[in-house]
Amino acid sequence: MLAADLALLADLDDQIGAAEAHIAVLLPVTDYQILTTTPGWSVIRAASYAAALAPQPSEGRPPKGPAARRGCAG
């Protein structure tokens, strides 16, 4: 039973590694890649933050520039 659990854990570790590698490829083409320049912010942390803040497809892109800093929609 322990051997089966260890095999499952190894498989999960491999899947997590593959997902992290895929995220590391995707994040640099987003506006959130700048977060990785912050000390302590890994690709995974930046991607998690991006996922939490990213607009839904029906909402469009978030505002940028002075309007975004003021909290205005446009």
C-alpha positions as CSV (number, residue, x, y, z in Angstrom):
1,M,0.0,0.0,0.0
2,L,2.8,2.4,0.8
3,A,4.4,1.7,-2.6
4,A,1.1,2.5,-4.4
5,D,0.8,5.8,-2.4
6,L,4.4,6.8,-3.2
7,A,3.7,6.0,-6.9
8,L,0.6,8.2,-6.8
9,L,2.5,11.0,-5.1
10,A,5.3,10.8,-7.7
11,D,2.7,11.0,-10.4
12,L,1.1,14.0,-8.8
13,D,4.5,15.7,-8.4
14,D,5.1,15.1,-12.2
15,Q,1.7,16.6,-13.1
16,I,2.3,19.6,-10.9
17,G,5.7,20.1,-12.4
18,A,4.2,20.0,-15.9
19,A,1.5,22.5,-15.0
20,E,4.1,24.9,-13.5
21,A,6.2,24.6,-16.6
22,H,3.2,25.4,-18.8
23,I,2.3,28.4,-16.6
24,A,5.9,29.6,-16.8
25,V,5.4,29.7,-20.6
26,L,2.1,31.4,-20.6
27,L,2.7,34.1,-17.9
28,P,5.4,36.1,-19.8
29,V,2.9,37.0,-22.6
30,T,0.5,38.6,-20.1
31,D,0.4,42.0,-18.4
32,Y,1.0,40.2,-15.1
33,Q,4.6,39.0,-15.9
34,I,5.9,42.2,-14.3
35,L,4.9,40.8,-10.9
36,T,7.7,38.3,-11.2
37,T,10.2,41.2,-10.8
38,T,9.0,41.7,-7.2
39,P,11.1,39.9,-4.7
40,G,9.4,36.7,-3.5
41,W,6.9,36.6,-6.3
42,S,7.4,33.4,-8.3
43,V,5.6,32.6,-11.6
44,I,3.0,30.6,-9.7
45,R,2.2,33.4,-7.2
46,A,2.0,35.9,-10.1
47,A,-0.2,33.6,-12.1
48,S,-2.5,33.0,-9.1
49,Y,-2.8,36.7,-8.6
50,A,-3.6,37.2,-12.3
51,A,-6.2,34.5,-12.2
52,A,-7.9,36.1,-9.2
53,L,-7.9,39.6,-10.8
54,A,-8.3,38.8,-14.5
55,P,-11.6,40.0,-16.0
56,Q,-14.0,37.4,-17.3
57,P,-14.1,37.2,-21.1
58,S,-17.4,39.1,-21.1
59,E,-15.9,42.0,-19.1
60,G,-13.1,42.8,-21.5
61,R,-9.6,44.0,-20.5
62,P,-9.0,45.9,-17.3
63,P,-8.4,49.7,-17.6
64,K,-4.8,50.9,-17.7
65,G,-3.1,54.2,-17.0
66,P,-4.4,57.1,-14.8
67,A,-8.0,55.9,-15.0
68,A,-7.1,52.5,-13.6
69,R,-5.2,54.2,-10.7
70,R,-8.2,56.3,-9.9
71,G,-10.5,53.3,-10.1
72,C,-12.4,54.6,-13.1
73,A,-13.8,52.3,-15.7
74,G,-12.5,54.3,-18.6
